[in-house]
Amino acid sequence: VIVDMREFRSTLPSLLHVANLLVIPATLTVGDYILTPDICVERKSLADLVSSFNSGRRYTSQCQVLYQNPVLLIEFGKDKAFSLEVNLAAIL
């Protein structure tokens, strides 16, 4: 897995390493993780994603343009259970 250098501030690269995946640090211009030549992953916090929607921008990514299989990984707080119901006031 090729991992953008800025992603090492999060715990995900360490979790990938512990899972015995080869983690290759690199400075990526598109995406946060490259899994294969066709799969690009962009990691976004839920607050960042909601903020882009609230500002009137449609979320777009260069991963969508350059990779056959773009993936958006939405990160939730580990102290909160997953739910499809979103309280926007609590996020912002």
PyMOL Python script that loads the backbone (N, CA, C, O; Angstrom):
from pymol import cmd

cmd.read_pdbstr("""\
ATOM      1  N   VAL A   1       0.851  -1.171   0.000  1.00  0.00           N
ATOM      2  CA  VAL A   1       0.000   0.000   0.000  1.00  0.00           C
ATOM      3  C   VAL A   1       0.899   1.236   0.000  1.00  0.00           C
ATOM      4  O   VAL A   1       1.738   1.401   0.886  1.00  0.00           O
ATOM      5  N   ILE A   2       0.722   2.085  -0.978  1.00  0.00           N
ATOM      6  CA  ILE A   2       1.463   3.346  -1.014  1.00  0.00           C
ATOM      7  C   ILE A   2       0.662   4.354  -0.195  1.00  0.00           C
ATOM      8  O   ILE A   2      -0.526   4.558  -0.444  1.00  0.00           O
ATOM      9  N   VAL A   3       1.311   4.979   0.774  1.00  0.00           N
ATOM     10  CA  VAL A   3       0.642   5.864   1.718  1.00  0.00           C
ATOM     11  C   VAL A   3       1.258   7.263   1.631  1.00  0.00           C
ATOM     12  O   VAL A   3       2.477   7.423   1.694  1.00  0.00           O
ATOM     13  N   ASP A   4       0.404   8.257   1.487  1.00  0.00           N
ATOM     14  CA  ASP A   4       0.886   9.634   1.457  1.00  0.00           C
ATOM     15  C   ASP A   4       1.557   9.980   2.788  1.00  0.00           C
ATOM     16  O   ASP A   4       1.070   9.596   3.851  1.00  0.00           O
ATOM     17  N   MET A   5       2.659  10.697   2.727  1.00  0.00           N
ATOM     18  CA  MET A   5       3.437  11.036   3.923  1.00  0.00           C
ATOM     19  C   MET A   5       2.596  11.752   4.983  1.00  0.00           C
ATOM     20  O   MET A   5       2.810  11.548   6.178  1.00  0.00           O
ATOM     21  N   ARG A   6       1.652  12.578   4.564  1.00  0.00           N
ATOM     22  CA  ARG A   6       0.816  13.324   5.515  1.00  0.00           C
ATOM     23  C   ARG A   6      -0.109  12.407   6.301  1.00  0.00           C
ATOM     24  O   ARG A   6      -0.604  12.791   7.360  1.00  0.00           O
ATOM     25  N   GLU A   7      -0.346  11.214   5.801  1.00  0.00           N
ATOM     26  CA  GLU A   7      -1.243  10.268   6.474  1.00  0.00           C
ATOM     27  C   GLU A   7      -0.611   9.635   7.708  1.00  0.00           C
ATOM     28  O   GLU A   7      -1.310   9.013   8.507  1.00  0.00           O
ATOM     29  N   PHE A   8       0.677   9.781   7.872  1.00  0.00           N
ATOM     30  CA  PHE A   8       1.338   9.170   9.025  1.00  0.00           C
ATOM     31  C   PHE A   8       1.014   9.889  10.335  1.00  0.00           C
ATOM     32  O   PHE A   8       1.439   9.452  11.405  1.00  0.00           O
ATOM     33  N   ARG A   9       0.263  10.988  10.254  1.00  0.00           N
ATOM     34  CA  ARG A   9      -0.253  11.626  11.475  1.00  0.00           C
ATOM     35  C   ARG A   9      -1.447  10.858  12.028  1.00  0.00           C
ATOM     36  O   ARG A   9      -1.814  11.024  13.191  1.00  0.00           O
ATOM     37  N   SER A  10      -2.053  10.015  11.190  1.00  0.00           N
ATOM     38  CA  SER A  10      -3.183   9.192  11.637  1.00  0.00           C
ATOM     39  C   SER A  10      -2.673   7.803  12.026  1.00  0.00           C
ATOM     40  O   SER A  10      -1.508   7.472  11.807  1.00  0.00           O
ATOM     41  N   THR A  11      -3.547   7.018  12.593  1.00  0.00           N
ATOM     42  CA  THR A  11      -3.149   5.677  13.038  1.00  0.00           C
ATOM     43  C   THR A  11      -3.295   4.625  11.941  1.00  0.00           C
ATOM     44  O   THR A  11      -2.796   3.510  12.100  1.00  0.00           O
ATOM     45  N   LEU A  12      -3.955   4.943  10.848  1.00  0.00           N
ATOM     46  CA  LEU A  12      -4.228   3.947   9.818  1.00  0.00           C
ATOM     47  C   LEU A  12      -2.971   3.310   9.227  1.00  0.00           C
ATOM     48  O   LEU A  12      -2.952   2.089   9.073  1.00  0.00           O
ATOM     49  N   PRO A  13      -1.927   4.056   8.888  1.00  0.00           N
ATOM     50  CA  PRO A  13      -0.727   3.390   8.371  1.00  0.00           C
ATOM     51  C   PRO A  13      -0.142   2.366   9.347  1.00  0.00           C
ATOM     52  O   PRO A  13       0.323   1.306   8.927  1.00  0.00           O
ATOM     53  N   SER A  14      -0.162   2.673  10.630  1.00  0.00           N
ATOM     54  CA  SER A  14       0.330   1.719  11.628  1.00  0.00           C
ATOM     55  C   SER A  14      -0.545   0.477  11.670  1.00  0.00           C
ATOM     56  O   SER A  14      -0.037  -0.638  11.787  1.00  0.00           O
ATOM     57  N   LEU A  15      -1.846   0.661  11.575  1.00  0.00           N
ATOM     58  CA  LEU A  15      -2.757  -0.479  11.571  1.00  0.00           C
ATOM     59  C   LEU A  15      -2.529  -1.366  10.344  1.00  0.00           C
ATOM     60  O   LEU A  15      -2.608  -2.591  10.435  1.00  0.00           O
ATOM     61  N   LEU A  16      -2.249  -0.747   9.213  1.00  0.00           N
ATOM     62  CA  LEU A  16      -1.945  -1.528   8.005  1.00  0.00           C
ATOM     63  C   LEU A  16      -0.667  -2.330   8.192  1.00  0.00           C
ATOM     64  O   LEU A  16      -0.593  -3.495   7.799  1.00  0.00           O
ATOM     65  N   HIS A  17       0.336  -1.705   8.791  1.00  0.00           N
ATOM     66  CA  HIS A  17       1.612  -2.382   9.041  1.00  0.00           C
ATOM     67  C   HIS A  17       1.435  -3.562  10.003  1.00  0.00           C
ATOM     68  O   HIS A  17       1.976  -4.644   9.774  1.00  0.00           O
ATOM     69  N   VAL A  18       0.682  -3.345  11.069  1.00  0.00           N
ATOM     70  CA  VAL A  18       0.424  -4.410  12.044  1.00  0.00           C
ATOM     71  C   VAL A  18      -0.323  -5.575  11.390  1.00  0.00           C
ATOM     72  O   VAL A  18      -0.170  -6.725  11.801  1.00  0.00           O
ATOM     73  N   ALA A  19      -1.129  -5.274  10.374  1.00  0.00           N
ATOM     74  CA  ALA A  19      -1.866  -6.308   9.649  1.00  0.00           C
ATOM     75  C   ALA A  19      -0.988  -6.995   8.594  1.00  0.00           C
ATOM     76  O   ALA A  19      -1.490  -7.713   7.729  1.00  0.00           O
ATOM     77  N   ASN A  20       0.326  -6.766   8.678  1.00  0.00           N
ATOM     78  CA  ASN A  20       1.311  -7.380   7.778  1.00  0.00           C
ATOM     79  C   ASN A  20       1.192  -6.927   6.322  1.00  0.00           C
ATOM     80  O   ASN A  20       1.536  -7.676   5.407  1.00  0.00           O
ATOM     81  N   LEU A  21       0.713  -5.720   6.113  1.00  0.00           N
ATOM     82  CA  LEU A  21       0.721  -5.143   4.776  1.00  0.00           C
ATOM     83  C   LEU A  21       1.979  -4.299   4.616  1.00  0.00           C
ATOM     84  O   LEU A  21       2.401  -3.608   5.544  1.00  0.00           O
ATOM     85  N   LEU A  22       2.563  -4.363   3.445  1.00  0.00           N
ATOM     86  CA  LEU A  22       3.735  -3.545   3.152  1.00  0.00           C
ATOM     87  C   LEU A  22       3.265  -2.105   2.963  1.00  0.00           C
ATOM     88  O   LEU A  22       2.445  -1.827   2.089  1.00  0.00           O
ATOM     89  N   VAL A  23       3.782  -1.194   3.780  1.00  0.00           N
ATOM     90  CA  VAL A  23       3.421   0.221   3.723  1.00  0.00           C
ATOM     91  C   VAL A  23       4.590   0.978   3.117  1.00  0.00           C
ATOM     92  O   VAL A  23       5.698   0.961   3.653  1.00  0.00           O
ATOM     93  N   ILE A  24       4.336   1.643   1.994  1.00  0.00           N
ATOM     94  CA  ILE A  24       5.371   2.396   1.290  1.00  0.00           C
ATOM     95  C   ILE A  24       5.045   3.879   1.383  1.00  0.00           C
ATOM     96  O   ILE A  24       4.082   4.335   0.767  1.00  0.00           O
ATOM     97  N   PRO A  25       5.838   4.648   2.148  1.00  0.00           N
ATOM     98  CA  PRO A  25       5.576   6.091   2.247  1.00  0.00           C
ATOM     99  C   PRO A  25       5.982   6.808   0.958  1.00  0.00           C
ATOM    100  O   PRO A  25       7.007   6.497   0.351  1.00  0.00           O
ATOM    101  N   ALA A  26       5.160   7.766   0.562  1.00  0.00           N
ATOM    102  CA  ALA A  26       5.450   8.559  -0.633  1.00  0.00           C
ATOM    103  C   ALA A  26       4.690   9.872  -0.531  1.00  0.00           C
ATOM    104  O   ALA A  26       3.729   9.982   0.230  1.00  0.00           O
ATOM    105  N   THR A  27       5.114  10.853  -1.286  1.00  0.00           N
ATOM    106  CA  THR A  27       4.368  12.099  -1.387  1.00  0.00           C
ATOM    107  C   THR A  27       3.446  11.962  -2.589  1.00  0.00           C
ATOM    108  O   THR A  27       3.893  11.990  -3.736  1.00  0.00           O
ATOM    109  N   LEU A  28       2.155  11.814  -2.313  1.00  0.00           N
ATOM    110  CA  LEU A  28       1.173  11.629  -3.385  1.00  0.00           C
ATOM    111  C   LEU A  28       0.546  12.965  -3.762  1.00  0.00           C
ATOM    112  O   LEU A  28       0.267  13.794  -2.896  1.00  0.00           O
ATOM    113  N   THR A  29       0.327  13.167  -5.047  1.00  0.00           N
ATOM    114  CA  THR A  29      -0.360  14.379  -5.499  1.00  0.00           C
ATOM    115  C   THR A  29      -1.858  14.149  -5.592  1.00  0.00           C
ATOM    116  O   THR A  29      -2.636  15.103  -5.635  1.00  0.00           O
ATOM    117  N   VAL A  30      -2.267  12.883  -5.624  1.00  0.00           N
ATOM    118  CA  VAL A  30      -3.678  12.518  -5.706  1.00  0.00           C
ATOM    119  C   VAL A  30      -3.943  11.406  -4.709  1.00  0.00           C
ATOM    120  O   VAL A  30      -3.229  10.403  -4.684  1.00  0.00           O
ATOM    121  N   GLY A  31      -4.969  11.582  -3.885  1.00  0.00           N
ATOM    122  CA  GLY A  31      -5.365  10.538  -2.952  1.00  0.00           C
ATOM    123  C   GLY A  31      -4.459  10.436  -1.743  1.00  0.00           C
ATOM    124  O   GLY A  31      -3.451  11.133  -1.626  1.00  0.00           O
ATOM    125  N   ASP A  32      -4.852   9.541  -0.844  1.00  0.00           N
ATOM    126  CA  ASP A  32      -4.097   9.316   0.381  1.00  0.00           C
ATOM    127  C   ASP A  32      -3.461   7.931   0.423  1.00  0.00           C
ATOM    128  O   ASP A  32      -2.415   7.739   1.044  1.00  0.00           O
ATOM    129  N   TYR A  33      -4.096   6.974  -0.237  1.00  0.00           N
ATOM    130  CA  TYR A  33      -3.607   5.593  -0.281  1.00  0.00           C
ATOM    131  C   TYR A  33      -3.791   5.064  -1.694  1.00  0.00           C
ATOM    132  O   TYR A  33      -4.842   5.271  -2.300  1.00  0.00           O
ATOM    133  N   ILE A  34      -2.790   4.391  -2.220  1.00  0.00           N
ATOM    134  CA  ILE A  34      -2.896   3.718  -3.510  1.00  0.00           C
ATOM    135  C   ILE A  34      -2.785   2.227  -3.219  1.00  0.00           C
ATOM    136  O   ILE A  34      -1.755   1.744  -2.749  1.00  0.00           O
ATOM    137  N   LEU A  35      -3.874   1.503  -3.509  1.00  0.00           N
ATOM    138  CA  LEU A  35      -3.894   0.069  -3.230  1.00  0.00           C
ATOM    139  C   LEU A  35      -3.413  -0.752  -4.415  1.00  0.00           C
ATOM    140  O   LEU A  35      -2.702  -1.742  -4.245  1.00  0.00           O
ATOM    141  N   THR A  36      -3.801  -0.339  -5.614  1.00  0.00           N
ATOM    142  CA  THR A  36      -3.376  -0.984  -6.858  1.00  0.00           C
ATOM    143  C   THR A  36      -3.278   0.122  -7.910  1.00  0.00           C
ATOM    144  O   THR A  36      -3.649   1.261  -7.624  1.00  0.00           O
ATOM    145  N   PRO A  37      -2.799  -0.173  -9.096  1.00  0.00           N
ATOM    146  CA  PRO A  37      -2.785   0.867 -10.143  1.00  0.00           C
ATOM    147  C   PRO A  37      -4.177   1.397 -10.495  1.00  0.00           C
ATOM    148  O   PRO A  37      -4.296   2.458 -11.107  1.00  0.00           O
ATOM    149  N   ASP A  38      -5.226   0.668 -10.114  1.00  0.00           N
ATOM    150  CA  ASP A  38      -6.591   1.099 -10.427  1.00  0.00           C
ATOM    151  C   ASP A  38      -7.367   1.621  -9.224  1.00  0.00           C
ATOM    152  O   ASP A  38      -8.449   2.183  -9.396  1.00  0.00           O
ATOM    153  N   ILE A  39      -6.842   1.450  -8.004  1.00  0.00           N
ATOM    154  CA  ILE A  39      -7.600   1.799  -6.793  1.00  0.00           C
ATOM    155  C   ILE A  39      -6.878   2.876  -5.985  1.00  0.00           C
ATOM    156  O   ILE A  39      -5.763   2.682  -5.500  1.00  0.00           O
ATOM    157  N   CYS A  40      -7.554   4.014  -5.860  1.00  0.00           N
ATOM    158  CA  CYS A  40      -7.068   5.139  -5.077  1.00  0.00           C
ATOM    159  C   CYS A  40      -8.055   5.399  -3.945  1.00  0.00           C
ATOM    160  O   CYS A  40      -9.266   5.397  -4.163  1.00  0.00           O
ATOM    161  N   VAL A  41      -7.538   5.624  -2.729  1.00  0.00           N
ATOM    162  CA  VAL A  41      -8.386   5.881  -1.573  1.00  0.00           C
ATOM    163  C   VAL A  41      -8.116   7.290  -1.064  1.00  0.00           C
ATOM    164  O   VAL A  41      -6.966   7.682  -0.863  1.00  0.00           O
ATOM    165  N   GLU A  42      -9.187   8.039  -0.859  1.00  0.00           N
ATOM    166  CA  GLU A  42      -9.066   9.341  -0.209  1.00  0.00           C
ATOM    167  C   GLU A  42      -9.792   9.255   1.121  1.00  0.00           C
ATOM    168  O   GLU A  42     -10.963   8.880   1.177  1.00  0.00           O
ATOM    169  N   ARG A  43      -9.088   9.604   2.193  1.00  0.00           N
ATOM    170  CA  ARG A  43      -9.650   9.554   3.546  1.00  0.00           C
ATOM    171  C   ARG A  43     -10.147  10.948   3.909  1.00  0.00           C
ATOM    172  O   ARG A  43      -9.419  11.933   3.782  1.00  0.00           O
ATOM    173  N   LYS A  44     -11.394  11.017   4.360  1.00  0.00           N
ATOM    174  CA  LYS A  44     -11.998  12.297   4.767  1.00  0.00           C
ATOM    175  C   LYS A  44     -12.670  12.114   6.108  1.00  0.00           C
ATOM    176  O   LYS A  44     -13.264  11.069   6.371  1.00  0.00           O
ATOM    177  N   SER A  45     -12.582  13.109   6.948  1.00  0.00           N
ATOM    178  CA  SER A  45     -13.376  13.076   8.179  1.00  0.00           C
ATOM    179  C   SER A  45     -14.815  13.417   7.806  1.00  0.00           C
ATOM    180  O   SER A  45     -15.061  14.094   6.807  1.00  0.00           O
ATOM    181  N   LEU A  46     -15.741  12.955   8.594  1.00  0.00           N
ATOM    182  CA  LEU A  46     -17.150  13.248   8.342  1.00  0.00           C
ATOM    183  C   LEU A  46     -17.392  14.751   8.387  1.00  0.00           C
ATOM    184  O   LEU A  46     -18.158  15.281   7.582  1.00  0.00           O
ATOM    185  N   ALA A  47     -16.749  15.436   9.313  1.00  0.00           N
ATOM    186  CA  ALA A  47     -16.920  16.891   9.426  1.00  0.00           C
ATOM    187  C   ALA A  47     -16.447  17.602   8.158  1.00  0.00           C
ATOM    188  O   ALA A  47     -17.109  18.529   7.691  1.00  0.00           O
ATOM    189  N   ASP A  48     -15.306  17.179   7.592  1.00  0.00           N
ATOM    190  CA  ASP A  48     -14.807  17.791   6.354  1.00  0.00           C
ATOM    191  C   ASP A  48     -15.761  17.553   5.189  1.00  0.00           C
ATOM    192  O   ASP A  48     -16.007  18.448   4.381  1.00  0.00           O
ATOM    193  N   LEU A  49     -16.288  16.345   5.115  1.00  0.00           N
ATOM    194  CA  LEU A  49     -17.210  16.020   4.028  1.00  0.00           C
ATOM    195  C   LEU A  49     -18.493  16.837   4.144  1.00  0.00           C
ATOM    196  O   LEU A  49     -18.966  17.392   3.152  1.00  0.00           O
ATOM    197  N   VAL A  50     -19.056  16.913   5.339  1.00  0.00           N
ATOM    198  CA  VAL A  50     -20.285  17.687   5.565  1.00  0.00           C
ATOM    199  C   VAL A  50     -20.026  19.162   5.292  1.00  0.00           C
ATOM    200  O   VAL A  50     -20.880  19.848   4.731  1.00  0.00           O
ATOM    201  N   SER A  51     -18.864  19.651   5.680  1.00  0.00           N
ATOM    202  CA  SER A  51     -18.517  21.055   5.448  1.00  0.00           C
ATOM    203  C   SER A  51     -18.492  21.377   3.953  1.00  0.00           C
ATOM    204  O   SER A  51     -18.967  22.435   3.540  1.00  0.00           O
ATOM    205  N   SER A  52     -17.946  20.480   3.149  1.00  0.00           N
ATOM    206  CA  SER A  52     -17.908  20.735   1.713  1.00  0.00           C
ATOM    207  C   SER A  52     -19.315  20.730   1.124  1.00  0.00           C
ATOM    208  O   SER A  52     -19.601  21.507   0.214  1.00  0.00           O
ATOM    209  N   PHE A  53     -20.202  19.864   1.630  1.00  0.00           N
ATOM    210  CA  PHE A  53     -21.590  19.873   1.178  1.00  0.00           C
ATOM    211  C   PHE A  53     -22.294  21.164   1.600  1.00  0.00           C
ATOM    212  O   PHE A  53     -23.025  21.758   0.808  1.00  0.00           O
ATOM    213  N   ASN A  54     -22.077  21.598   2.840  1.00  0.00           N
ATOM    214  CA  ASN A  54     -22.744  22.795   3.360  1.00  0.00           C
ATOM    215  C   ASN A  54     -22.297  24.056   2.644  1.00  0.00           C
ATOM    216  O   ASN A  54     -23.069  25.009   2.539  1.00  0.00           O
ATOM    217  N   SER A  55     -21.079  24.083   2.153  1.00  0.00           N
ATOM    218  CA  SER A  55     -20.589  25.266   1.458  1.00  0.00           C
ATOM    219  C   SER A  55     -21.079  25.328   0.013  1.00  0.00           C
ATOM    220  O   SER A  55     -20.753  26.261  -0.721  1.00  0.00           O
ATOM    221  N   GLY A  56     -21.867  24.323  -0.390  1.00  0.00           N
ATOM    222  CA  GLY A  56     -22.417  24.329  -1.744  1.00  0.00           C
ATOM    223  C   GLY A  56     -21.541  23.619  -2.756  1.00  0.00           C
ATOM    224  O   GLY A  56     -21.906  23.503  -3.926  1.00  0.00           O
ATOM    225  N   ARG A  57     -20.394  23.145  -2.314  1.00  0.00           N
ATOM    226  CA  ARG A  57     -19.514  22.423  -3.245  1.00  0.00           C
ATOM    227  C   ARG A  57     -19.919  20.952  -3.273  1.00  0.00           C
ATOM    228  O   ARG A  57     -20.214  20.349  -2.241  1.00  0.00           O
ATOM    229  N   ARG A  58     -19.925  20.407  -4.451  1.00  0.00           N
ATOM    230  CA  ARG A  58     -20.118  18.973  -4.553  1.00  0.00           C
ATOM    231  C   ARG A  58     -18.759  18.338  -4.329  1.00  0.00           C
ATOM    232  O   ARG A  58     -17.756  18.788  -4.885  1.00  0.00           O
ATOM    233  N   TYR A  59     -18.725  17.296  -3.519  1.00  0.00           N
ATOM    234  CA  TYR A  59     -17.443  16.662  -3.246  1.00  0.00           C
ATOM    235  C   TYR A  59     -16.921  16.007  -4.516  1.00  0.00           C
ATOM    236  O   TYR A  59     -17.588  15.156  -5.105  1.00  0.00           O
ATOM    237  N   THR A  60     -15.737  16.402  -4.930  1.00  0.00           N
ATOM    238  CA  THR A  60     -15.079  15.756  -6.067  1.00  0.00           C
ATOM    239  C   THR A  60     -13.635  15.497  -5.681  1.00  0.00           C
ATOM    240  O   THR A  60     -13.079  16.153  -4.800  1.00  0.00           O
ATOM    241  N   SER A  61     -13.058  14.552  -6.342  1.00  0.00           N
ATOM    242  CA  SER A  61     -11.684  14.172  -6.046  1.00  0.00           C
ATOM    243  C   SER A  61     -10.972  13.843  -7.341  1.00  0.00           C
ATOM    244  O   SER A  61     -11.584  13.353  -8.290  1.00  0.00           O
ATOM    245  N   GLN A  62      -9.678  14.113  -7.379  1.00  0.00           N
ATOM    246  CA  GLN A  62      -8.884  13.719  -8.534  1.00  0.00           C
ATOM    247  C   GLN A  62      -8.827  12.201  -8.673  1.00  0.00           C
ATOM    248  O   GLN A  62      -8.599  11.681  -9.765  1.00  0.00           O
ATOM    249  N   CYS A  63      -9.036  11.492  -7.559  1.00  0.00           N
ATOM    250  CA  CYS A  63      -9.103  10.024  -7.629  1.00  0.00           C
ATOM    251  C   CYS A  63     -10.201   9.600  -8.606  1.00  0.00           C
ATOM    252  O   CYS A  63     -10.042   8.630  -9.348  1.00  0.00           O
ATOM    253  N   GLN A  64     -11.317  10.338  -8.600  1.00  0.00           N
ATOM    254  CA  GLN A  64     -12.435   9.999  -9.469  1.00  0.00           C
ATOM    255  C   GLN A  64     -12.064  10.146 -10.938  1.00  0.00           C
ATOM    256  O   GLN A  64     -12.594   9.434 -11.792  1.00  0.00           O
ATOM    257  N   VAL A  65     -11.167  11.054 -11.226  1.00  0.00           N
ATOM    258  CA  VAL A  65     -10.781  11.331 -12.609  1.00  0.00           C
ATOM    259  C   VAL A  65      -9.675  10.386 -13.083  1.00  0.00           C
ATOM    260  O   VAL A  65      -9.702   9.907 -14.216  1.00  0.00           O
ATOM    261  N   LEU A  66      -8.715  10.125 -12.214  1.00  0.00           N
ATOM    262  CA  LEU A  66      -7.505   9.421 -12.634  1.00  0.00           C
ATOM    263  C   LEU A  66      -7.482   7.921 -12.384  1.00  0.00           C
ATOM    264  O   LEU A  66      -6.645   7.213 -12.944  1.00  0.00           O
ATOM    265  N   TYR A  67      -8.396   7.430 -11.546  1.00  0.00           N
ATOM    266  CA  TYR A  67      -8.381   6.005 -11.197  1.00  0.00           C
ATOM    267  C   TYR A  67      -9.690   5.341 -11.576  1.00  0.00           C
ATOM    268  O   TYR A  67     -10.762   5.938 -11.466  1.00  0.00           O
ATOM    269  N   GLN A  68      -9.590   4.103 -12.021  1.00  0.00           N
ATOM    270  CA  GLN A  68     -10.772   3.351 -12.422  1.00  0.00           C
ATOM    271  C   GLN A  68     -11.686   3.076 -11.229  1.00  0.00           C
ATOM    272  O   GLN A  68     -12.908   3.060 -11.376  1.00  0.00           O
ATOM    273  N   ASN A  69     -11.101   2.861 -10.051  1.00  0.00           N
ATOM    274  CA  ASN A  69     -11.883   2.536  -8.853  1.00  0.00           C
ATOM    275  C   ASN A  69     -11.518   3.475  -7.704  1.00  0.00           C
ATOM    276  O   ASN A  69     -10.743   3.098  -6.825  1.00  0.00           O
ATOM    277  N   PRO A  70     -12.064   4.687  -7.701  1.00  0.00           N
ATOM    278  CA  PRO A  70     -11.796   5.599  -6.585  1.00  0.00           C
ATOM    279  C   PRO A  70     -12.610   5.188  -5.356  1.00  0.00           C
ATOM    280  O   PRO A  70     -13.746   4.730  -5.481  1.00  0.00           O
ATOM    281  N   VAL A  71     -12.024   5.355  -4.176  1.00  0.00           N
ATOM    282  CA  VAL A  71     -12.699   5.004  -2.932  1.00  0.00           C
ATOM    283  C   VAL A  71     -12.651   6.212  -2.000  1.00  0.00           C
ATOM    284  O   VAL A  71     -11.602   6.833  -1.827  1.00  0.00           O
ATOM    285  N   LEU A  72     -13.786   6.534  -1.410  1.00  0.00           N
ATOM    286  CA  LEU A  72     -13.840   7.584  -0.394  1.00  0.00           C
ATOM    287  C   LEU A  72     -14.010   6.897   0.951  1.00  0.00           C
ATOM    288  O   LEU A  72     -15.033   6.259   1.203  1.00  0.00           O
ATOM    289  N   LEU A  73     -13.012   7.026   1.811  1.00  0.00           N
ATOM    290  CA  LEU A  73     -13.046   6.443   3.146  1.00  0.00           C
ATOM    291  C   LEU A  73     -13.475   7.542   4.111  1.00  0.00           C
ATOM    292  O   LEU A  73     -12.731   8.495   4.342  1.00  0.00           O
ATOM    293  N   ILE A  74     -14.660   7.410   4.669  1.00  0.00           N
ATOM    294  CA  ILE A  74     -15.183   8.415   5.589  1.00  0.00           C
ATOM    295  C   ILE A  74     -14.839   7.967   7.000  1.00  0.00           C
ATOM    296  O   ILE A  74     -15.240   6.891   7.445  1.00  0.00           O
ATOM    297  N   GLU A  75     -14.091   8.810   7.692  1.00  0.00           N
ATOM    298  CA  GLU A  75     -13.610   8.475   9.027  1.00  0.00           C
ATOM    299  C   GLU A  75     -14.522   9.075  10.086  1.00  0.00           C
ATOM    300  O   GLU A  75     -14.824  10.268  10.075  1.00  0.00           O
ATOM    301  N   PHE A  76     -14.951   8.213  11.001  1.00  0.00           N
ATOM    302  CA  PHE A  76     -15.798   8.625  12.117  1.00  0.00           C
ATOM    303  C   PHE A  76     -14.963   8.619  13.388  1.00  0.00           C
ATOM    304  O   PHE A  76     -13.926   7.960  13.444  1.00  0.00           O
ATOM    305  N   GLY A  77     -15.401   9.338  14.396  1.00  0.00           N
ATOM    306  CA  GLY A  77     -14.736   9.304  15.685  1.00  0.00           C
ATOM    307  C   GLY A  77     -14.897   7.931  16.320  1.00  0.00           C
ATOM    308  O   GLY A  77     -15.964   7.325  16.223  1.00  0.00           O
ATOM    309  N   LYS A  78     -13.846   7.436  16.968  1.00  0.00           N
ATOM    310  CA  LYS A  78     -13.922   6.090  17.532  1.00  0.00           C
ATOM    311  C   LYS A  78     -14.810   6.039  18.778  1.00  0.00           C
ATOM    312  O   LYS A  78     -15.168   4.955  19.237  1.00  0.00           O
ATOM    313  N   ASP A  79     -15.162   7.192  19.321  1.00  0.00           N
ATOM    314  CA  ASP A  79     -16.037   7.210  20.495  1.00  0.00           C
ATOM    315  C   ASP A  79     -17.517   7.290  20.121  1.00  0.00           C
ATOM    316  O   ASP A  79     -18.381   7.375  20.994  1.00  0.00           O
ATOM    317  N   LYS A  80     -17.806   7.263  18.802  1.00  0.00           N
ATOM    318  CA  LYS A  80     -19.185   7.363  18.349  1.00  0.00           C
ATOM    319  C   LYS A  80     -19.549   6.143  17.513  1.00  0.00           C
ATOM    320  O   LYS A  80     -18.770   5.703  16.668  1.00  0.00           O
ATOM    321  N   ALA A  81     -20.728   5.607  17.755  1.00  0.00           N
ATOM    322  CA  ALA A  81     -21.210   4.472  16.978  1.00  0.00           C
ATOM    323  C   ALA A  81     -21.613   4.945  15.590  1.00  0.00           C
ATOM    324  O   ALA A  81     -22.068   6.076  15.423  1.00  0.00           O
ATOM    325  N   PHE A  82     -21.448   4.083  14.601  1.00  0.00           N
ATOM    326  CA  PHE A  82     -21.859   4.403  13.236  1.00  0.00           C
ATOM    327  C   PHE A  82     -23.377   4.499  13.158  1.00  0.00           C
ATOM    328  O   PHE A  82     -24.091   3.674  13.728  1.00  0.00           O
ATOM    329  N   SER A  83     -23.855   5.495  12.458  1.00  0.00           N
ATOM    330  CA  SER A  83     -25.290   5.659  12.243  1.00  0.00           C
ATOM    331  C   SER A  83     -25.483   6.416  10.943  1.00  0.00           C
ATOM    332  O   SER A  83     -24.710   7.315  10.614  1.00  0.00           O
ATOM    333  N   LEU A  84     -26.518   6.046  10.211  1.00  0.00           N
ATOM    334  CA  LEU A  84     -26.822   6.779   8.983  1.00  0.00           C
ATOM    335  C   LEU A  84     -27.548   8.081   9.280  1.00  0.00           C
ATOM    336  O   LEU A  84     -27.674   8.936   8.404  1.00  0.00           O
ATOM    337  N   GLU A  85     -28.023   8.236  10.501  1.00  0.00           N
ATOM    338  CA  GLU A  85     -28.648   9.483  10.909  1.00  0.00           C
ATOM    339  C   GLU A  85     -27.556  10.422  11.372  1.00  0.00           C
ATOM    340  O   GLU A  85     -26.761  10.079  12.247  1.00  0.00           O
ATOM    341  N   VAL A  86     -27.517  11.602  10.786  1.00  0.00           N
ATOM    342  CA  VAL A  86     -26.445  12.539  11.087  1.00  0.00           C
ATOM    343  C   VAL A  86     -27.036  13.801  11.715  1.00  0.00           C
ATOM    344  O   VAL A  86     -27.957  14.408  11.169  1.00  0.00           O
ATOM    345  N   ASN A  87     -26.496  14.181  12.862  1.00  0.00           N
ATOM    346  CA  ASN A  87     -26.871  15.430  13.502  1.00  0.00           C
ATOM    347  C   ASN A  87     -25.835  16.463  13.064  1.00  0.00           C
ATOM    348  O   ASN A  87     -24.747  16.536  13.636  1.00  0.00           O
ATOM    349  N   LEU A  88     -26.173  17.262  12.050  1.00  0.00           N
ATOM    350  CA  LEU A  88     -25.208  18.203  11.484  1.00  0.00           C
ATOM    351  C   LEU A  88     -24.720  19.218  12.509  1.00  0.00           C
ATOM    352  O   LEU A  88     -23.559  19.627  12.465  1.00  0.00           O
ATOM    353  N   ALA A  89     -25.581  19.628  13.427  1.00  0.00           N
ATOM    354  CA  ALA A  89     -25.164  20.586  14.448  1.00  0.00           C
ATOM    355  C   ALA A  89     -24.073  19.999  15.331  1.00  0.00           C
ATOM    356  O   ALA A  89     -23.173  20.721  15.759  1.00  0.00           O
ATOM    357  N   ALA A  90     -24.137  18.710  15.607  1.00  0.00           N
ATOM    358  CA  ALA A  90     -23.123  18.068  16.446  1.00  0.00           C
ATOM    359  C   ALA A  90     -21.787  17.954  15.728  1.00  0.00           C
ATOM    360  O   ALA A  90     -20.733  17.983  16.364  1.00  0.00           O
ATOM    361  N   ILE A  91     -21.826  17.823  14.405  1.00  0.00           N
ATOM    362  CA  ILE A  91     -20.591  17.669  13.627  1.00  0.00           C
ATOM    363  C   ILE A  91     -19.900  19.009  13.452  1.00  0.00           C
ATOM    364  O   ILE A  91     -18.681  19.112  13.589  1.00  0.00           O
ATOM    365  N   LEU A  92     -20.681  20.029  13.149  1.00  0.00           N
ATOM    366  CA  LEU A  92     -20.094  21.342  12.875  1.00  0.00           C
ATOM    367  C   LEU A  92     -19.950  22.079  14.159  1.00  0.00           C
ATOM    368  O   LEU A  92     -19.475  23.214  14.169  1.00  0.00           O
TER     369      LEU A  92
END
""", "prot")
cmd.dss("prot")
cmd.show_as("cartoon", "prot")
cmd.util.cbc("prot")
cmd.orient("prot")
